[in-house]
């Protein structure tokens, strides 16, 4: 045990999970649901594959997993093999991304009724028992909020950093601030790689010169300045992105050049970000 001089509280050391072969682990977080966090995680992972990197996505939303839906693999069943007294899970692969989610192991209509510690334990098992191979970038799609799952992940993994997803709305920014503040807590101290602003504006398909700021303007940049980090990108509100996600299609399967360019640019910023 060690004493935290600032708070006077005793800090209990957490044994870190060593994911052999995984180089960079980045969590994708938001303070509230409905901001497109899972959509960002899925598309960002595919963008990394397009850059030539071995990439993985971990769906950490134990109570509402959505990554299988985003990738169109809801009925997939990961291969599980026994090696001695240990079971090893092999991730499902789609678009070149290695994917693991509790959604692969439960009925889609089944509610998960677990207390926080149980959910955290299950997530830890998924991380430790999965055969990841060589991974350059692993993205962990957090559930909304700042609960046991977030704390356990931050305490047990060696993270490269966190990306905060928000919309320009003030109500979304307020919740995103809470998520960002958690990472800046002295007891956790996780670097914030940057902010991604989703649903930044809307442009009608038949009127490409028109721009409507449906949810306000400048919120992502404001949040980035508050936490002394960068605005990684602004993703437009595009109907076909939402429709594509329902069908397991990423933006790279669609025709919106702006969205494709934005995700490619975000990936490049992450890759080139100084240590």
N, C-alpha and C positions, 0 to 999 in steps of 0.2 A: 504493500500500500504506500501511497505517497500523498503528501499534503498539498492541496491547492492553496497557495498563499493568498490569492486574491479573495476567494470566497470563504476560506477557512474550512471547506468541506474535504472529507477524505475521498480520494479518487481510487477506485478499484481497477487495477490493470485488466484489460481484456486480452485473451489469447487470440492473436490474429489468425485468420484463415489464410493459408498459403495455397493459392490456386496456381499450381505449376504450369508454366507455359503461357500464362495470361500476363501481358505486359502493362496495359493501361486500362484501369477500371474507372468509368465515368458514370455518375448517377444523374438521371434526368428527373427533376423534381418540380413540383408546383404546390402552392398552398391550397388549391381547391380543384375540384373536378371540372370537366367540361371545357378546359382550355386547349385541348388537343395535345396533351403531353405524350400519350402513347403513339399518336400519329407522328409526332416529331421523332420519338425514339426509333420507330420502325423505319422511317424514311432516312433518318440520319445514318442508321446502320447500313442501309443499302447504298447510301452515298459513299460510305467508307469502303465498301466492297468495290465500288466503281473506281475508287482511287488506288485499288490494288492491295488493300489490307484485309487480313483475316479478322473477321468481325463476329461478335456474339451479342445476343440480347437476352437478358434475364427479366422475366416478368415478375416483379416483386409485389404486385398487387394480388395478394393471396385471396382477398375477399371479392374482388371483381376483376379477374384476369381478362384482358382484352387483346393482348398481343397475338394469340392464336387466330382471332378474328381478323386482325389487321393484315396477317400474312396468308389468310385463307387456308389455314391448316387446323381447323377446329376438331376434325375427326382423326387427326394424327395421333399415333401411339408410339412414344419413344421406345427404342429397344433397350431392354434391361438385361444385363448379363451378370452372373455370379462369378466372382473370382475369390475362391476360398470362402471365407465367412463374410465377404464384402460384396454388396451389390453396386454395380456401376451403370449409370444412365448415359445413353448416347443421345445427344441433342438432335432435334429435328432440324433439317436444313432446308431453307427456302430462299431463293434469290441470292444464294451464296452465304447467307447468314445462319449461324448456329443459334438455335432458339430453345429455351427451356421455360416452362410455365406450369404452375399447378393446374392450369386449365386442361392439360393433357391427361391428368390423372383423376379428374372428377367429372361427373355427369354435368353437362352444360346447364341443366335445369336444377342442379343441386345447390343448395345454400351451404356455404362454409360457416359453421358456427363454432368458432374457436376464440379463446381468449388471446390477447396479444402475445404472451410468451410462447404459446403453442404455434401461432402463425410464424413467429420469428424462428422457432426451431425447425419448422418445415422448410422455410426459405434457406436456412443454413445447410440443411441436408441436401437440398437441390443444388446448391453451389458446390458443396464438398464432394458429392457423389457423382457429379456429371463429369464425363471424360471430355474436356474441352479441347485437348490438343494444343496447338500453337495459336494463340489469339493476340492480335496486335491491339485491338480495341474492343472492350466489353462495355456495353451500355446496360445499366440497370434501370428499368422503368419503375419508379417509385409509385406507390399509391398516393392519393392526395393527403395533405396534412403533415404532421410531425409526430408520428406514433412510434410504438415499439419496433416496428419493422424498419423504419428509417434509422432509429438510434442503434439497433443491433447491427445493421449493415455498415453504418459509419464507423462503429467501434471495432468491428471484427475484420473489415477489409482494408487493405492498403489502397486508398483511392487516389487517383490522379486529380480528381476534382468533381465539382458539381455544375450542372447547367440548369438554370431556372427558366421555366416556360411560363409565360403570362400572356394575357391579352391586354390591349391598351386601356381597358376599363379600370377605373379607380378601385372598384370592389375586388377585382382580380389582383391588382397591384398590392392591395392591403394584405391579401393572403400570401402572395408571392414574397412579400417582405418577411413574413413569419418564417417561411421556408428558408430564405436566404440567411436570416438571423440565426437559425439553428446551426447552419454550417459555420457561421462566424463565431459561435460560442467558443470561448477559450478552451473548454474541456474537449471540444471536438476538432475545431480548427481545420476545416476542410476548405481548400481553395475554391473560389467560385470562378469557374472558367469563363462564364459569360451568361448573358441573358438572351433568350430567343422570344421575340414578340410574334405571337400567332394571331391570325385574323386581323391583320393590320389595316387592310382596306379592301374594298370591294370594287371590281371593275366589271360591268356587264359585258358579256361575250360579244354582243352586237354593237357595243359602244366602247371600244378599247381605249378611247381617249378620255373617258370619264372615270373619275376616282371618287369613291365615297368612303369616308372614315366612319363606318357604322358604329364602332365601339370607342370612338375618341382617337386622339392622335398623340404620339410622343411618349406614351406610358413606358414602353420598354427602355428607351434611352434615359428617361428619368430614373428608373430603377437601377440601371447600370451605373449612372453617376453616383447615386446614393451609396452603392456598395463598391465603388471604385473599381469597376470591372468594365468589360466591353459589351456592346450590343452586337451579338454574333450575326443576327439577321432578322429581317421582318418578312413573315410569310403571309401572303395575301389570303383573303377569304375566298376560296374557290369551291364552288358547289361540287365539281367533279372529284375533288380530293376526298371529300366526305363520302361521296357515293362510291368512289374507288375503294376506300378503306372497308366499306361494308362488303365488298366483293373480294377482299384480299389483294387489292392492287395498290402498289405504291405510286408516288407521283411520277416515277420514271417509266411507268407503263401508260401514262396519260399524255396529254398533248400540251399541258400548260408550261410553256417555256420559262416563264418567270419563276414558278415554283421549283422547277428542276434546277435552274441556275442558282436559286437561293440556297437550296440544300447542298449543292456542290460547293458553293462558296463557304457555307458554314463548316462543312467537313474540312476544307482547306485551312480555314482559320484555326480549327482545333489542332490539326496536324502541325501547323507552323507556329503555334503558340509557344513562346519561350518558357522554359522550365522555371 
